[in-house]
Amino acid sequence: MRLLPTFRGLLVLTALAFAGEAAAMRCGTRVITTGDYDFQVRERCGEPYWIASYGELLVSGAGGPVERRAERVHDEWYYNFGPNRLVHRLTFRDGRLLRIDTLGYGSHSIGGDCGDIALLRGAAPGEVVLRCGAPESRTARYRDILIRDGLGNEVIRPVRHEEWVYRFPGSRFARLAIFIDGRLERVERVPL
């Protein structure tokens, strides 16, 4: 009966060893993992087809005699590996790979399939660019959310409001894609 607790202990140790493994992605014969620098990812995977960037301000000692502020920069890189593979979104924080997400299937070319399904609520900007191409025009506004922990620390996080315009040949209307914090909120038809 002594083997049963030992076997359980081995299972727990094995599970703990695998729980700490970082997410990884293959680019050809090379592998990237969370924690890699952005220049390492670019070297191994090439240029992404779309990059979205935003920042936030970290404040420590708010309301005290010494207040420190530091900017934290977030980047999202999108990679299209073709129609038989999933699109990957890589999230960086201050130049280090933080997260790897998979989205829907890729495409043969960027901007070749901008039907209504490409503009579904909740789509990420990179997904819209993959299907519709880069917008004809793009505007962005920000408002801040202030998060305090009660200990003199704050995070000032901007909420991004972006409006992208897509015009299509022969149409009397443009599509206005409205993104809130990196997600497609709605699409409006606007007369030209």
C-alpha atoms as a printed R data frame, in Angstrom:
    type eleno elety resid chain resno       x      y       z
1   ATOM     1    CA   MET     A     1   0.000  0.000   0.000
2   ATOM     2    CA   ARG     A     2   3.012  2.290   0.292
3   ATOM     3    CA   LEU     A     3   3.206  2.589  -3.541
4   ATOM     4    CA   LEU     A     4  -0.099  4.408  -3.813
5   ATOM     5    CA   PRO     A     5   1.015  7.590  -1.948
6   ATOM     6    CA   THR     A     6   4.338  7.543  -3.872
7   ATOM     7    CA   PHE     A     7   2.482  7.226  -7.190
8   ATOM     8    CA   ARG     A     8   0.209 10.114  -6.205
9   ATOM     9    CA   GLY     A     9   3.257 12.185  -5.292
10  ATOM    10    CA   LEU     A    10   4.813 11.488  -8.692
11  ATOM    11    CA   LEU     A    11   1.578 12.509 -10.435
12  ATOM    12    CA   VAL     A    12   1.481 15.762  -8.473
13  ATOM    13    CA   LEU     A    13   5.127 16.531  -9.268
14  ATOM    14    CA   THR     A    14   4.587 15.750 -12.962
15  ATOM    15    CA   ALA     A    15   1.508 17.976 -13.093
16  ATOM    16    CA   LEU     A    16   3.401 20.817 -11.409
17  ATOM    17    CA   ALA     A    17   6.295 20.479 -13.857
18  ATOM    18    CA   PHE     A    18   3.970 20.779 -16.870
19  ATOM    19    CA   ALA     A    19   1.826 23.537 -15.330
20  ATOM    20    CA   GLY     A    20   4.743 25.976 -15.530
21  ATOM    21    CA   GLU     A    21   5.432 25.425 -19.228
22  ATOM    22    CA   ALA     A    22   5.153 28.533 -21.375
23  ATOM    23    CA   ALA     A    23   2.906 28.805 -24.404
24  ATOM    24    CA   ALA     A    24   4.766 28.255 -27.662
25  ATOM    25    CA   MET     A    25   4.265 28.724 -31.386
26  ATOM    26    CA   ARG     A    26   6.124 27.300 -34.348
27  ATOM    27    CA   CYS     A    27   7.284 29.538 -37.211
28  ATOM    28    CA   GLY     A    28   8.620 27.178 -39.852
29  ATOM    29    CA   THR     A    29  11.334 25.210 -38.067
30  ATOM    30    CA   ARG     A    30  11.772 27.771 -35.277
31  ATOM    31    CA   VAL     A    31   9.847 28.068 -32.020
32  ATOM    32    CA   ILE     A    32   8.893 31.125 -29.993
33  ATOM    33    CA   THR     A    33   7.723 31.036 -26.392
34  ATOM    34    CA   THR     A    34   6.280 33.486 -23.914
35  ATOM    35    CA   GLY     A    35   9.054 35.586 -22.428
36  ATOM    36    CA   ASP     A    36  10.865 36.025 -25.770
37  ATOM    37    CA   TYR     A    37  11.769 39.561 -26.841
38  ATOM    38    CA   ASP     A    38   9.950 41.175 -29.773
39  ATOM    39    CA   PHE     A    39  13.148 41.250 -31.860
40  ATOM    40    CA   GLN     A    40  13.580 37.485 -31.332
41  ATOM    41    CA   VAL     A    41  10.021 36.855 -32.516
42  ATOM    42    CA   ARG     A    42  10.522 39.086 -35.565
43  ATOM    43    CA   GLU     A    43  13.751 37.224 -36.421
44  ATOM    44    CA   ARG     A    44  12.074 33.811 -36.145
45  ATOM    45    CA   CYS     A    45   8.630 34.584 -37.600
46  ATOM    46    CA   GLY     A    46   9.144 37.614 -39.849
47  ATOM    47    CA   GLU     A    47   7.003 40.726 -39.990
48  ATOM    48    CA   PRO     A    48   3.399 40.473 -38.769
49  ATOM    49    CA   TYR     A    49   0.722 41.626 -41.198
50  ATOM    50    CA   TRP     A    50  -0.769 43.978 -38.561
51  ATOM    51    CA   ILE     A    51   0.392 45.581 -35.305
52  ATOM    52    CA   ALA     A    52  -1.866 47.321 -32.785
53  ATOM    53    CA   SER     A    53  -0.218 49.289 -29.943
54  ATOM    54    CA   TYR     A    54  -1.460 50.982 -26.802
55  ATOM    55    CA   GLY     A    55  -0.057 51.989 -23.419
56  ATOM    56    CA   GLU     A    56  -1.023 52.530 -19.832
57  ATOM    57    CA   LEU     A    57   0.469 54.580 -17.013
58  ATOM    58    CA   LEU     A    58   1.443 52.964 -13.705
59  ATOM    59    CA   VAL     A    59   1.573 55.288 -10.688
60  ATOM    60    CA   SER     A    60   3.042 54.382  -7.299
61  ATOM    61    CA   GLY     A    61   2.970 56.601  -4.237
62  ATOM    62    CA   ALA     A    62  -0.093 58.533  -5.410
63  ATOM    63    CA   GLY     A    63  -1.076 61.170  -2.883
64  ATOM    64    CA   GLY     A    64   2.234 60.833  -1.025
65  ATOM    65    CA   PRO     A    65   5.324 63.021  -1.009
66  ATOM    66    CA   VAL     A    66   6.950 61.073  -3.889
67  ATOM    67    CA   GLU     A    67   4.924 59.858  -6.821
68  ATOM    68    CA   ARG     A    68   6.470 57.647  -9.486
69  ATOM    69    CA   ARG     A    69   5.010 57.109 -12.933
70  ATOM    70    CA   ALA     A    70   5.993 54.513 -15.499
71  ATOM    71    CA   GLU     A    71   4.524 53.736 -18.897
72  ATOM    72    CA   ARG     A    72   3.691 50.165 -19.829
73  ATOM    73    CA   VAL     A    73   3.440 49.491 -23.580
74  ATOM    74    CA   HIS     A    74   1.274 46.727 -25.067
75  ATOM    75    CA   ASP     A    75   1.569 45.499 -28.655
76  ATOM    76    CA   GLU     A    76  -0.537 42.939 -30.490
77  ATOM    77    CA   TRP     A    77   1.059 41.308 -33.527
78  ATOM    78    CA   TYR     A    78  -1.015 39.286 -35.985
79  ATOM    79    CA   TYR     A    79   0.370 36.468 -38.154
80  ATOM    80    CA   ASN     A    80  -1.452 34.831 -41.075
81  ATOM    81    CA   PHE     A    81  -0.059 31.432 -42.041
82  ATOM    82    CA   GLY     A    82  -2.582 30.713 -44.801
83  ATOM    83    CA   PRO     A    83  -6.094 29.283 -45.095
84  ATOM    84    CA   ASN     A    84  -5.238 25.886 -43.605
85  ATOM    85    CA   ARG     A    85  -3.803 27.290 -40.377
86  ATOM    86    CA   LEU     A    86  -5.101 29.533 -37.619
87  ATOM    87    CA   VAL     A    87  -4.222 33.205 -37.320
88  ATOM    88    CA   HIS     A    88  -2.055 33.935 -34.279
89  ATOM    89    CA   ARG     A    89  -2.218 37.052 -32.121
90  ATOM    90    CA   LEU     A    90   0.913 37.651 -30.063
91  ATOM    91    CA   THR     A    91   0.563 40.039 -27.122
92  ATOM    92    CA   PHE     A    92   3.686 41.813 -25.914
93  ATOM    93    CA   ARG     A    93   4.144 43.909 -22.795
94  ATOM    94    CA   ASP     A    94   7.154 46.210 -22.798
95  ATOM    95    CA   GLY     A    95   8.771 44.244 -25.610
96  ATOM    96    CA   ARG     A    96   8.373 40.754 -24.081
97  ATOM    97    CA   LEU     A    97   5.971 38.116 -25.401
98  ATOM    98    CA   LEU     A    98   3.231 37.762 -22.815
99  ATOM    99    CA   ARG     A    99   0.583 35.663 -24.551
100 ATOM   100    CA   ILE     A   100  -0.118 33.679 -27.720
101 ATOM   101    CA   ASP     A   101  -3.734 33.370 -28.888
102 ATOM   102    CA   THR     A   102  -5.224 31.643 -31.900
103 ATOM   103    CA   LEU     A   103  -8.074 33.205 -33.843
104 ATOM   104    CA   GLY     A   104 -10.009 31.938 -36.880
105 ATOM   105    CA   TYR     A   105  -8.484 30.431 -39.999
106 ATOM   106    CA   GLY     A   106  -6.129 32.505 -42.113
107 ATOM   107    CA   SER     A   107  -6.436 33.584 -45.718
108 ATOM   108    CA   HIS     A   108  -4.516 33.350 -48.996
109 ATOM   109    CA   SER     A   109  -4.178 37.135 -49.078
110 ATOM   110    CA   ILE     A   110  -4.834 40.135 -46.840
111 ATOM   111    CA   GLY     A   111  -8.079 41.984 -47.589
112 ATOM   112    CA   GLY     A   112  -9.591 39.558 -50.046
113 ATOM   113    CA   ASP     A   113 -12.816 38.603 -48.264
114 ATOM   114    CA   CYS     A   114 -14.579 41.580 -46.661
115 ATOM   115    CA   GLY     A   115 -18.101 40.245 -46.423
116 ATOM   116    CA   ASP     A   116 -20.452 40.780 -43.499
117 ATOM   117    CA   ILE     A   117 -18.958 37.820 -41.646
118 ATOM   118    CA   ALA     A   118 -15.606 39.652 -41.521
119 ATOM   119    CA   LEU     A   119 -17.216 42.451 -39.525
120 ATOM   120    CA   LEU     A   120 -18.795 40.494 -36.692
121 ATOM   121    CA   ARG     A   121 -19.086 42.053 -33.245
122 ATOM   122    CA   GLY     A   122 -16.163 41.080 -31.036
123 ATOM   123    CA   ALA     A   123 -13.642 40.696 -33.865
124 ATOM   124    CA   ALA     A   124 -10.098 41.866 -33.149
125 ATOM   125    CA   PRO     A   125  -8.593 44.585 -35.367
126 ATOM   126    CA   GLY     A   126  -6.159 42.095 -36.900
127 ATOM   127    CA   GLU     A   127  -9.038 39.813 -37.910
128 ATOM   128    CA   VAL     A   128 -10.785 42.698 -39.678
129 ATOM   129    CA   VAL     A   129  -7.564 43.707 -41.460
130 ATOM   130    CA   LEU     A   130  -7.027 40.104 -42.568
131 ATOM   131    CA   ARG     A   131 -10.434 39.992 -44.259
132 ATOM   132    CA   CYS     A   132 -10.884 43.646 -45.328
133 ATOM   133    CA   GLY     A   133  -7.354 45.053 -45.577
134 ATOM   134    CA   ALA     A   134  -6.130 48.224 -43.920
135 ATOM   135    CA   PRO     A   135  -8.860 50.856 -43.504
136 ATOM   136    CA   GLU     A   136  -9.019 53.860 -45.831
137 ATOM   137    CA   SER     A   137  -8.952 56.130 -42.799
138 ATOM   138    CA   ARG     A   138  -8.616 55.571 -39.095
139 ATOM   139    CA   THR     A   139  -9.225 57.837 -36.111
140 ATOM   140    CA   ALA     A   140  -8.668 57.124 -32.432
141 ATOM   141    CA   ARG     A   141  -9.792 58.774 -29.215
142 ATOM   142    CA   TYR     A   142  -9.027 57.798 -25.665
143 ATOM   143    CA   ARG     A   143 -10.589 58.178 -22.262
144 ATOM   144    CA   ASP     A   144  -8.950 56.981 -19.067
145 ATOM   145    CA   ILE     A   145  -9.996 54.520 -16.417
146 ATOM   146    CA   LEU     A   146  -8.231 55.058 -13.094
147 ATOM   147    CA   ILE     A   147  -7.789 51.925 -10.985
148 ATOM   148    CA   ARG     A   148  -6.614 52.420  -7.364
149 ATOM   149    CA   ASP     A   149  -5.646 49.759  -4.858
150 ATOM   150    CA   GLY     A   150  -5.992 51.987  -1.745
151 ATOM   151    CA   LEU     A   151  -2.275 51.680  -0.992
152 ATOM   152    CA   GLY     A   152  -1.129 54.624  -3.102
153 ATOM   153    CA   ASN     A   153  -0.850 52.658  -6.338
154 ATOM   154    CA   GLU     A   154  -2.813 53.429  -9.475
155 ATOM   155    CA   VAL     A   155  -3.096 52.228 -13.028
156 ATOM   156    CA   ILE     A   156  -4.273 54.779 -15.557
157 ATOM   157    CA   ARG     A   157  -5.557 52.685 -18.430
158 ATOM   158    CA   PRO     A   158  -6.770 54.320 -21.611
159 ATOM   159    CA   VAL     A   159  -9.955 53.008 -23.199
160 ATOM   160    CA   ARG     A   160  -9.455 53.148 -26.960
161 ATOM   161    CA   HIS     A   161 -12.290 54.213 -29.250
162 ATOM   162    CA   GLU     A   162 -11.306 53.729 -32.902
163 ATOM   163    CA   GLU     A   163 -13.298 54.373 -36.051
164 ATOM   164    CA   TRP     A   164 -12.187 52.737 -39.284
165 ATOM   165    CA   VAL     A   165 -13.655 53.633 -42.686
166 ATOM   166    CA   TYR     A   166 -14.019 51.139 -45.534
167 ATOM   167    CA   ARG     A   167 -15.315 52.264 -48.931
168 ATOM   168    CA   PHE     A   168 -16.135 49.824 -51.666
169 ATOM   169    CA   PRO     A   169 -16.081 50.576 -55.404
170 ATOM   170    CA   GLY     A   170 -19.538 51.221 -56.854
171 ATOM   171    CA   SER     A   171 -21.229 51.658 -53.484
172 ATOM   172    CA   ARG     A   172 -22.889 54.855 -52.300
173 ATOM   173    CA   PHE     A   173 -22.154 53.894 -48.695
174 ATOM   174    CA   ALA     A   174 -19.070 53.448 -46.583
175 ATOM   175    CA   ARG     A   175 -18.773 51.078 -43.660
176 ATOM   176    CA   LEU     A   176 -17.724 52.665 -40.391
177 ATOM   177    CA   ALA     A   177 -16.220 49.993 -38.108
178 ATOM   178    CA   ILE     A   178 -16.191 51.104 -34.471
179 ATOM   179    CA   PHE     A   179 -13.760 49.401 -32.085
180 ATOM   180    CA   ILE     A   180 -13.836 49.794 -28.297
181 ATOM   181    CA   ASP     A   181 -10.705 48.629 -26.509
182 ATOM   182    CA   GLY     A   182  -9.526 46.447 -29.366
183 ATOM   183    CA   ARG     A   183 -12.833 44.702 -30.154
184 ATOM   184    CA   LEU     A   184 -15.289 45.482 -32.933
185 ATOM   185    CA   GLU     A   185 -18.347 46.969 -31.247
186 ATOM   186    CA   ARG     A   186 -20.512 47.729 -34.288
187 ATOM   187    CA   VAL     A   187 -20.534 48.608 -37.978
188 ATOM   188    CA   GLU     A   188 -22.545 51.514 -39.378
189 ATOM   189    CA   ARG     A   189 -23.421 52.269 -42.989
190 ATOM   190    CA   VAL     A   190 -22.655 55.901 -43.764
191 ATOM   191    CA   PRO     A   191 -23.762 57.578 -47.017
192 ATOM   192    CA   LEU     A   192 -21.005 59.085 -49.128
